[in-house]
Amino acid sequence: MAEAFLRILLENITSFIQGELGLLLGFENEFENISSRFSTIQAVLEDAQEKQLKDKAIKNWLQKLNAAVYKVDDLLDECKAARLEQSRLGCHHPKAIVFRHKIGKRIKEMMEKLDAIAKERTDFHLHEKIIERQVARPETGPVLTEPQVYGRDKEEDEIVKILINNVSNAQELSVLPIVGMGGLGKTTLAQMVFNDQRVTEHFYPKIWICVSDDFDEKRLIETIIGNIERSSLDVKDLASFQKKLQQLLNGKRYLLVLDDVWNEDQQKWDNLRVVLKVGASGASVLTTTRLEKVGSVMGTLQPYQLSNLSQDDCWLLFIQRAFRHQEEISPNLVAIGKEIVKKSGGVPLAAKTLGGLLRFKREKREWEHVRDSEIWNLPQDEMSILPALRLSYHHLPLDLRQCFAYCAVFPKDTKMEKKKVISLWMAHGFLLSRRNLELEDVGNEAWNELYLRSFFQEIEVRYGNTYFKMHDLIHDLATSLFSANTSSSNIREINVESYTHMMMSIGFSEVVSSYSPSLLQKFVSLRVLNLSYSKFEELPSSIGDLVHLRYLDLSSNIEIRSLPKQLCKLQNLQTLDLQYCTSLCCLPKETSKLVSLRNLLLDGCQSLTCMPPRIGSLT
């Protein structure tokens, strides 16, 4: 991802050099030299990105470059913060002199590292490629309708008949697994069955649960109950949950869909099945899984093996994504397109993603480049990612690569909120500003384009907010890209819950009350700090030392009563989320000094009775 962020960094350096900031601090020449080194390296990055899949040395080189890029970004941030301090104290103040000395020393060290990185690149014989700026796309509206499904009508009809005709009088709970490799459309097929009119008339209630790799009986039962009643429960122990679910299902011919099951533990399934056996004759469970063993562990019926899609149906799915409605299709592109579709191997997700990749390309050479890419020749077992998906990533505009890969920080099957994701992209500096457009609008365009390219799915709108998910194979791709571009020396996001280390943010969702203020001192480069659902009464004054912080989430902390005045030193802070901090009485008096603040979220702050002075100046 270095090539994407490097381009943004080069623009920031140019702005620094040309603006009064560079003149004020006196580092314009040094940053010009850094910019020159990066520009030399940038020309070969596209080639390096492709070759790193086969060459570990190139992969290591890219990681070194990535670390250097982020360190220079830190330097720019610190220079911006120093400008305010210097304008207040004067350029001859001892603090200002010491700062310039320290920055000068760090720039010299950085130049030495960049020289070594630039020299090392010559060993790899990389080819230079012209990187063109991506223009705004004409299709930027929110497209929320799911595309038509091809080639699964027969399978839908067969499964519906099994559930309605074959097992309608069965005394025991019937369990039908749909088994097939990732990307074949098991979830889509299950959705078709679930929404079939015959199924709706035959079963009540119908319940859909996304299981993924967390087959926890208590969690599943609680989710099923919530799906039926749409309300929260006061009880918390497993026995009470079991009793409640049996009351809801007793004597009813229900249909329960358990999507994306990975559990191979017979005992775990037996425990849940005992609770589910209270339904009427014909009550059924439909599961989807990639694993044959899961099908044999859970199924009472012969597993339904989902086959690959035919070439004709893959072609229909491909052109649905590759061409706009009623657009005339060039015969040259049809011939090349059909060769590309053959490479999808009958996997709908691959065909759909390839179509999305070519949606904005109409030149014959562009389609030939996709058809002839070296990525198709990589052994499947060495990648664990479908070649079509990796190829689609490499053909993303630079602006979008980091936006996509960043979504790996969310656990699989998470419903992500579009507004929040865009704010996080902004916090990490992934969005390039464009004339006459707010950064939020740029982020909205980026999101829409990723959706049109099939990286996002399952769009849902609730109370005016858009939520979406990623297919688990797409999520695997994002995760592989993130892990390939992070190192222990460049932690940009730490998720304490899952012990994964990524991108300069730190997340403490639902953390225990033993919060340590000294922890912040170890992560001075944070861009995002998530302390939502934490249980502490005070935020440490050291929060003011996080000069790079752009996004601070303190939401749903019911014990915090006030915020330290040092918070107002965060000149880069863009989003402050205080929603449902029910005990929060006041905001710092100097909140108006948060000059970069774009989002102040205060819903549910019932104890907050007044706002600080001049808060209206933050526009």
C-alpha angles and dihedrals in degrees: 000000000000093000092058098049093038090063091053091047092052090055090050091050090050090051089049093051095046096044131076090259093073092048093046095054097033100230100113094112093049093051090046088058091049090049090051092052092049093047090055091052095042093067093068099039097096090056091044092053092058096041095049088075088071102023119063092190091060090047090054091047091054090052090054090049091048091054091049092050093054093046091054089048088055090051092054091050092051091049090053091051090047091055091065092047092047093048088054098044101029129247093271095055113119091240091055092048092049091049093052090049092051094046091047090054092048092048090053091051090047092052090055091052092047092050089054092048092048091049092049092055091067089067091066099055092225121183122236118238129189111244110211123200112251113242123219113275122238092226106069103133120113107268105198104162119100115238122251116277117234131201101007103093092099092050091047092052093047094052093045090052091049091052097043106031108023100045104023092111098037112131094203124065108272118222120190117186121202105209128191145120122285116283096024093113103256092147092046091051091048089051090052090052092044092054096041110124092228091056092047091053094045103044133052127208106022114199129188120196127177104213105175115167097326105087097172113157096212094047092047094049091047090050093048091050091049089049091055101039101028090215137098124257129230093210120086108177123096096238092056091048091051092050093048093050092049089052090053096047101035112128094354127125096226133170118218119189115200105191126200100005119185101166114122095174108114093199094056091053093044090054091054094041092057089059092047096050094086094085126108124267109295096028106148145192120210116195134184122207143154092217125086090204092057088054092052093045095051106026126098088175129056107278114255106236109212112215129210118275118260119256090247093054091045088053092052090049091047096051091045087064100032099052135044120242112290092356114153110247120219113234089225091058092046092057094048092041093057090052089052092048090055087062090059088075093220092297109139094207090055093047092048093047093048089051090051090049092057097039093103098035121090103158117104092225091056092056091045090052090057093045093050099040118138089228090079089064096056112110110256094223092057093054106037083199122096108254089229091060095048090047090052090054093051090053094052116113110260090248091063104043098082092038089059098041092048090066087074088082088074115079118251116281092018115149101228123205111233096216092050093048091051090050089052091049088053092048091055093046096243095136123081114218116236129196115272093006128103115226089247089059091049088051091050090053091049091051093048092050093050088051092051088051090055097247091122129046146164095055115196131178118208124173091342095308123113120224128187144172138212125233108251092244090051088049089051089054092050091048093050090052093049096047090048091057103043132079138177090259093056109044108170099163132024120187105195093192096061099022093235120145119216145150116334099296129105122209126197103170112171092358124174119261094253093094115167116214090200089065092078092061089066094057106050093150096062118140095178128033118184114191096155117150090015121143111224132119099213137038109218119250088236087079085087090066092066093092093168095054115127104161126041119178115190095153123147094017099141097185105052111102104177143005126238118254088234087074087076090067090073099105093173098050110128103168128035111181113194098155116153095005086145097183097047107122103177148001123234113278092237096052087122088072089072089098096175096049112130102160125041107174115196107156112143096017092133096167094053105101104166142023127234120258120279092011087137090067089074100091 
